[in-house]
Amino acid sequence: MLYSIIGEDVTNSLGARLEARPAHLARLEVLNNEGRLILAGPNPAIDSDNPGDAGFTGSVVIAEFSSLEEAKAWADADPYVDAGVYKNVTIKPFKQVFPNT
């Protein structure tokens, strides 16, 4: 089943986010290589693809896991969690409607 993982950043997270980013992306690459990643990306703090020093307010991952517990365990092990980037992470089952698969 698909799950949405929504991480909400702490204030002024950019430095910690940049430091933990390589490890964060490596984990996403594994999901992608396994064909389980639907989409992933950050939420810019301003209306720009490249927010610069404004940074980001969070991230969204939609991926396939065998259970909610597996999705939670994966999210709990995210380098952004360990680095203190996220103040809150929400994991919910997700039903993809569009685009049709």
N, C-alpha and C positions, 0 to 999 in steps of 0.2 A: 504494500500500500504506500501511497505517497504521504509525506508529512511536510508541513511548513514549519520552518525554524526561523523565528524572528528574534534577533538580538537587538537590544536597545542599548546604545552607548552611554557611558558616563559623560559628564561634561569634560571638555578638553581631552578627548581620548586620542587625538591624532598621533602623538608621540608613541604611546604604547601600541596603538594600532599598527603603525609603520614597523615597529620593532618585531611584532608577532606575525606580521603579514606573510612572510615566506612559509612558515610552518602551517598557518591557516590555509594558504593556497595549496600546499602539498596534500593536505587531507581532502580538499575538494577535488584535486586532480585524481586521487584514488577513486572517489565516487564516480567521477566522470569516466575514467578508464573502465570501470565496471558496468557502465551504462545505466547507473542509478541516479545520476544528477540531471534534473530537469532544468534548473536555473539557479544562479547564485549571483549576488552582487550587493554592494553597499548602497545606503541611502545618503546622498550628499546633503550637507547641512544647508546648502543654498541651491538655487535653481540653476545648476551647472553640472556638466559631466565631470569637470575638473575643478572642485571647490577650493583647491589650494589650502591655505591656512585655516579656512572655515571648517575643514574636515568633514566628518560624517556623523550621522545620528544613529546609525545602526546598520544591520545587514539582514538580508533575506536569503534563505536557502530552501529550495523545494527539491526533495530527493526521496528515493524509494528505500524503505526499511522494512524488515519483516514484522515489526511490531512498534507500538508506541514506546515501549520500554527500550528497544534498540535505538530508536531515534533520540530519546532522552539521553541515553548513555553516550551516544556519539556527540550530541550537542554539549554535554557536560565536560567532555574531554577536549573541547575546542581550545586552541592556544589563546584565542581572544578572551576566553573565560579565565584562564590561568593568568593572563597579563592584566586583568582588571579592566579590559576594554568595555565589557558588557556589564550593565547594572541589572539587567533583567533579560531572560531568555524564555520565550513562549514557544511550545511545541504543540501542534495540533494536527490531527488527520486532515488530509487535503484531497479533494476530489477534483481532478482536472476535467473541465468541460470544453474549453477552447484553448488552443486548437485541438481539434479532434485527433485522437491517437489511434 
